[in-house]
Amino acid sequence: MSQRPIIALDFPSKIEVEAFLDKFPKEESLFVKVGMELFYQEGPEIVRWLKTIGHSVFLDLKLHDIPNTVEKSMIGLAKLGVDITNVHAAGGVKMMEAAKNGLKKGTKDGGKVPILIAVTQLTSTSEKEMHQDQLIEVPLKDSVLHYAKCTEKAGLDGVVCSALEAKDIHQATSDAFVCLTPGIRPSGSEVGDQQRVVTPTDARKIGSTYIVVGRPITQAEEPYEAYQSIKSEWNGEKS
């Protein structure tokens, strides 16, 4: 079975999402990402609606708070039926453990607990910015690997990272450890505000488990054709 790229639904409202999805075959089940922009405008109902019409959902809210607050929040997110959700690894091992507990508590008996991953360093962050803004003096890769090890220790399924870091993360954790990678750009496309980007082909070869693609699909003149092209490249059907 071919893997689906996760489409980032970075739109301001459900109206724009509906207009975008209308350009895809109704019967095609997509894997989509709902981030802060859309969720904070439309609330939990946008997730329920997407699930109702047959799509898988990565709810990208990057929770980062005290353990008790994160645990209670995750109970609610699990009840939405999300497939993947996340936290910031910078919240610490105890917070990540609480997040996992919350997802388990919120999942119906016999149901599948959502995949839980942690953000290491944002793909928009350069090493220079990390040094200056976060006062983290180690190389960026060392910071990412440290966060990945903490994430594994907390019992989470994997991390959000740059595909450039996936190989090293697998070596530091395990082959089964999820590496979900944004910052994916087909050859020749605009980089935008991402700093560490790769092509779908490179991501597959390096070891990404999931890829997230936004503007190359959502802003394409023919979104479905762009999606199919990236999907084929991601599955090694074309170079």
Secondary structure as UniProt FT lines:
FT   STRAND          6..8
FT   HELIX           14..21
FT   TURN            22..23
FT   TURN            26..27
FT   STRAND          31..35
FT   HELIX           36..42
FT   HELIX           44..52
FT   TURN            53..54
FT   STRAND          56..63
FT   HELIX           67..79
FT   TURN            80..81
FT   STRAND          84..88
FT   HELIX           89..91
FT   HELIX           93..106
FT   TURN            109..110
FT   STRAND          115..119
FT   TURN            123..124
FT   HELIX           127..134
FT   HELIX           140..153
FT   TURN            154..155
FT   STRAND          158..160
FT   HELIX           163..165
FT   HELIX           166..172
FT   TURN            175..176
FT   STRAND          178..181
FT   TURN            187..188
FT   TURN            192..193
FT   HELIX           200..206
FT   STRAND          210..213
FT   HELIX           215..218
FT   HELIX           223..234
FT   TURN            235..236
//
